[in-house]
């Protein structure tokens, strides 16, 4: 299995969800992720497990829960809406939140999509798009069916430069007025900490490049970008007792320093 650079990082949150699902965490259950890992061969998950602390696992599974809730809110307002998962990797959100009516699209580079189709496949309402998220071609070809579109960008945008992220958001606002995007961010101060974990796990060729300290900068990029929500990653986490006092104190410190956060942006319209 040959995946390069950023694509290889798709195994990290997958393993985090699997490990905590097997531990019986009360935050989020992901049996589909367990099924995928059981079918994967040639991936050293022990190396990933050793390189990343339980704080990372907590962040990955809480991020998944926050995104699930955002998708739920969106589909309550637009039951037949579109959801496009940017840099989807082996993400399994669709299987946790599907309402039976929405149209779902998992977008990633061709080598990742080939692996995704092999391990997960497609359904009539859950399709794959093999493309760079920055390529306007898929945006122009996308059939919205007159419905609003929500974009997910979990664990992906900080691997790219600010210039690339800005251009992407502006392109999405141009092509999908009235849509939204939910993404996670990290602060500039937390970038070295994250990059150390990436190096230790053998992902030294895929270091993070973009940190965001102030969400107020986003509307300055383009007047069509509107901040709808911005909150520290762990601020809405429930069942904190599951993590124990050590991880709980890390969560509190992370939130106090705004080390990682969830950002929801309205796109034009």
C-alpha positions in Angstrom: 0.0 0.0 0.0 1.7 3.1 -1.2 0.4 6.4 0.1 2.5 9.5 0.3 2.9 12.6 2.5 -0.4 13.9 3.8 -2.4 10.9 2.6 -0.6 8.6 5.1 -2.0 10.7 8.0 -5.4 9.3 7.3 -4.6 6.3 9.5 -4.1 8.4 12.7 -7.6 9.5 13.4 -8.9 6.2 12.1 -6.9 4.4 14.7 -7.9 6.8 17.5 -11.6 6.1 16.8 -10.9 2.4 16.7 -8.9 2.3 19.9 -11.5 4.3 21.9 -14.5 2.4 20.4 -12.9 -0.8 21.6 -12.4 0.8 25.0 -16.1 1.5 25.2 -15.8 5.3 25.4 -19.2 7.1 26.0 -18.5 9.9 23.5 -18.7 8.2 20.1 -19.0 4.6 18.8 -17.5 3.8 15.4 -17.9 0.2 14.5 -17.3 0.9 10.8 -13.8 2.1 11.7 -13.2 -1.1 13.6 -14.3 -3.1 10.5 -11.9 -1.1 8.3 -8.9 -1.6 10.5 -9.6 -5.3 10.7 -9.4 -5.5 7.0 -6.2 -3.4 6.6 -2.9 -5.0 6.0 0.6 -3.6 6.1 -0.1 -0.7 8.5 1.9 -0.4 11.7 -0.8 0.8 14.1 1.4 0.0 17.0 3.8 2.7 15.9 0.9 5.2 15.6 -0.3 4.2 19.1 3.1 4.8 20.6 3.7 8.1 18.9 0.4 9.8 19.9 -0.8 10.2 23.5 -4.4 9.7 24.6 -4.8 13.5 24.3 -4.5 13.2 20.6 -7.0 10.3 20.7 -9.4 12.4 22.7 -9.0 15.3 20.2 -9.8 13.0 17.3 -12.8 11.4 18.7 -14.2 14.6 20.2 -13.7 16.3 16.8 -15.6 13.5 15.2 -18.5 14.0 17.7 -18.5 17.8 17.1 -18.6 17.3 13.4 -21.4 14.7 13.7 -23.4 17.3 15.7 -22.8 20.0 13.0 -23.9 17.6 10.2 -27.0 16.7 12.3 -27.9 20.4 12.6 -27.4 21.0 8.9 -29.5 18.1 7.9 -32.3 19.1 10.2 -32.4 22.4 8.3 -31.8 20.8 4.9 -32.7 17.1 5.0 -31.9 16.5 1.4 -28.8 18.7 1.4 -25.4 17.7 0.2 -22.4 16.9 2.4 -18.9 17.0 0.8 -16.1 15.5 3.0 -12.9 17.2 1.9 -9.8 15.1 2.4 -12.0 12.3 3.5 -9.4 9.6 3.8 -11.1 6.6 5.5 -13.5 8.8 7.4 -16.7 7.1 8.5 -19.0 10.0 9.4 -21.6 9.1 6.8 -22.3 5.8 8.6 -22.9 7.6 11.9 -25.1 10.5 10.7 -27.0 9.4 7.5 -30.6 10.5 7.6 -31.7 8.5 4.6 -32.2 11.5 2.3 -29.0 13.5 2.0 -26.3 13.1 -0.7 -22.8 12.4 0.5 -19.5 12.8 -1.3 -16.1 11.8 0.0 -13.4 13.7 -1.8 -9.7 12.9 -1.8 -6.7 12.3 -4.1 -7.0 9.3 -6.5 -4.8 6.9 -4.6 -6.8 7.5 -1.4 -10.1 7.1 -3.2 -8.9 3.9 -4.7 -8.2 2.5 -1.2 -11.5 3.9 0.1 -13.5 2.2 -2.7 -11.7 -1.1 -1.9 -12.3 -1.0 1.8 -15.6 0.9 2.1 -17.2 1.2 -1.4 -20.0 3.5 -2.5 -23.7 3.5 -2.2 -26.4 5.3 -4.3 -26.3 8.3 -1.9 -22.6 8.1 -0.8 -20.2 8.6 -3.7 -16.5 9.3 -4.1 -14.8 12.1 -5.9 -11.1 11.5 -6.9 -9.6 15.0 -7.0 -7.5 17.5 -5.2 -9.8 19.7 -3.1 -8.1 22.7 -4.6 -9.0 21.8 -8.2 -11.9 24.0 -9.4 -12.9 21.3 -11.9 -14.9 19.2 -9.4 -16.6 22.3 -8.1 -17.7 23.3 -11.5 -18.9 19.8 -12.3 -20.7 19.3 -9.0 -24.5 18.8 -9.2 -26.1 20.4 -6.1 -29.7 19.6 -7.2 -30.7 23.0 -5.9 -29.8 21.9 -2.3 -27.5 23.6 0.1 -24.0 22.0 0.6 -22.1 21.5 3.8 -18.3 20.9 3.6 -16.3 19.0 6.2 -12.6 19.5 6.5 -11.4 17.5 9.6 -7.7 17.1 10.2 -6.7 18.4 6.8 -6.4 22.1 6.1 -3.5 22.8 8.5 -1.3 20.6 6.3 -1.5 23.4 3.7 -0.4 27.0 3.5 -2.6 29.9 4.5 -2.6 31.0 0.9 -4.0 27.6 -0.2 -6.6 27.6 2.5 -7.7 31.2 1.7 -8.0 30.4 -2.0 -10.1 27.2 -1.2 -12.6 29.0 1.0 -13.0 31.8 -1.6 -13.6 29.3 -4.4 -16.1 27.4 -2.2 -18.0 30.7 -1.5 -18.0 31.4 -5.3 -19.3 28.1 -6.3 -21.6 27.2 -3.4 -23.3 30.4 -2.1 -25.5 29.6 0.9 -23.3 26.7 1.9 -21.2 26.1 5.0 -17.9 24.5 5.9 -16.9 23.1 9.3 -13.2 22.6 9.9 -10.8 22.2 12.8 -7.9 24.5 13.3 -4.7 24.6 15.4 -2.9 27.6 16.8 0.5 28.7 15.7 1.9 27.8 19.1 0.7 24.2 18.9 2.2 23.5 15.5 5.6 22.3 16.9 3.8 19.9 19.3 1.7 18.5 16.5 4.7 18.2 14.1 6.7 16.3 16.8 3.9 13.7 16.9 3.9 13.5 13.1 7.7 12.9 13.0 7.6 10.4 15.8 4.9 8.4 13.9 6.9 8.3 10.7 5.0 11.2 8.9 7.9 13.6 8.8 7.1 14.5 5.1 3.6 15.7 6.1 4.1 18.5 8.6 1.4 21.1 9.4 1.9 24.5 7.8 -0.9 26.7 8.9 -2.0 27.9 12.3 -4.9 30.1 13.1 -4.9 32.3 16.3 -7.9 34.5 15.5 -11.0 33.4 13.5 -11.7 37.1 13.0 -9.1 37.0 10.2 -11.2 34.8 8.0 -13.9 37.4 7.0 -11.0 39.7 6.1 -10.0 37.3 3.3 -13.4 37.8 1.6 -16.7 39.4 2.6 -18.6 36.3 1.6 -16.9 34.3 4.5 -18.9 34.6 7.7 -17.9 33.0 11.0 -20.9 31.1 12.4 -19.2 29.3 15.2 -15.7 29.2 16.7 -15.0 27.3 19.9 -12.1 25.5 21.6 -12.0 21.8 20.7 -12.8 20.4 24.1 -15.2 23.1 25.3 -18.3 21.1 24.5 -17.0 17.8 25.4 -19.2 15.8 27.8 -18.3 12.7 29.9 -15.0 14.2 30.9 -14.8 11.7 33.7 -14.0 9.0 31.1 -10.6 10.6 30.4 -9.3 10.8 33.9 -7.7 13.9 35.6 -4.6 13.9 33.6 -6.3 14.2 30.2 -8.9 16.4 31.7 -6.2 18.9 32.8 -4.7 18.8 29.3 -8.1 19.5 27.8 -8.6 22.5 30.1 -5.1 23.8 29.2 -5.6 23.3 25.5 -8.9 25.2 25.6 -7.4 28.0 27.7 -4.7 28.5 25.2 -7.0 27.9 22.2 -4.6 25.3 20.9 -7.2 23.6 18.7 -10.7 24.7 17.8 -13.7 24.0 15.6 -14.6 26.7 13.1 -17.9 26.8 11.1 -18.1 29.3 8.2 -21.0 30.5 6.1 -20.2 30.7 2.4 -21.6 33.7 0.6 -25.3 34.2 0.0 
